């Protein structure tokens, strides 16, 4: 029975990814200011699944999966590789940050937020003050989109 638990977690996660990967967002057009339009334009590409392997002081790294949903909610799953097999699941809401091209995640059960810089098909984790992390490990603070449909046959839809 103990061997079933990892399988159940994996199956649950795969179902979660499948559901949100197949979900096609629909957006309504609204009148807005240029500043708001900038955020709305970027938000069209936000829903999806992003993954990375974030540096960790006392483990091999933090395996990170972030799923952003159409309704501005998210699920963040982290695992401290080399320290624990346990996956930590955080749920909450996300919104555009005060700085252009940023996104703020606010968990349901905490006031501690996470900030990310929005890039093309990626999010770059920012420090607690909203600044880019620098140094030799800076490139490892990137979560890359993994749900893009790149393996579509050339003849599809023709």
Residue pairs with C-beta under 8 A, 6 or more apart in sequence:
6 85
9 87
13 65
13 77
13 87
16 67
16 75
17 49
17 67
17 147
20 47
20 48
20 49
20 67
20 69
20 147
21 48
21 49
21 147
23 47
23 69
23 70
25 44
25 47
25 70
27 40
27 44
30 40
32 40
38 100
39 96
39 100
42 96
42 101
42 118
43 96
45 121
46 68
46 94
46 103
46 118
47 68
47 69
47 70
48 67
48 68
48 145
48 146
48 147
48 148
49 65
49 66
49 67
49 68
49 145
49 146
49 147
50 65
50 66
50 67
50 68
50 122
50 123
50 143
50 144
50 145
50 146
51 63
51 64
51 65
51 66
51 143
51 144
51 146
52 64
52 125
52 140
52 141
52 142
52 143
52 144
53 61
53 62
53 63
53 64
53 81
53 140
54 61
54 62
54 64
54 125
54 140
54 141
55 61
55 62
55 137
55 140
55 141
56 62
56 80
56 81
56 83
58 83
59 80
59 81
59 82
59 83
59 84
60 81
60 82
60 83
61 81
61 82
61 140
62 78
62 79
62 80
62 81
63 78
63 79
63 81
64 76
64 77
64 78
64 143
65 76
65 77
65 78
66 74
66 75
66 76
66 77
66 105
66 123
66 143
67 74
67 75
67 76
68 74
68 94
69 75
72 93
72 94
72 95
73 91
73 92
73 93
73 94
74 91
74 92
74 93
74 94
74 105
75 89
75 90
75 91
76 89
76 90
76 91
76 92
76 105
76 107
76 114
77 87
77 88
77 89
77 90
78 87
78 88
78 90
79 85
79 86
79 87
79 88
80 86
90 107
91 107
91 108
92 105
92 106
92 107
92 108
93 105
93 106
93 108
94 103
94 104
94 105
94 106
95 103
95 104
95 106
96 102
96 103
96 104
97 103
97 104
97 115
97 130
99 130
101 117
101 118
102 115
102 116
102 117
102 118
102 126
102 130
103 115
103 116
103 118
103 123
104 113
104 114
104 115
104 116
105 113
105 114
105 115
105 116
106 113
107 113
114 125
115 125
115 126
115 130
116 123
116 124
116 125
116 126
116 143
117 123
117 124
117 126
117 132
119 142
121 144
121 145
121 148
122 142
122 143
122 144
122 145
123 142
123 143
124 132
124 141
124 142
124 143
125 133
125 141
125 142
125 143
126 132
126 133
127 133
132 138
133 141
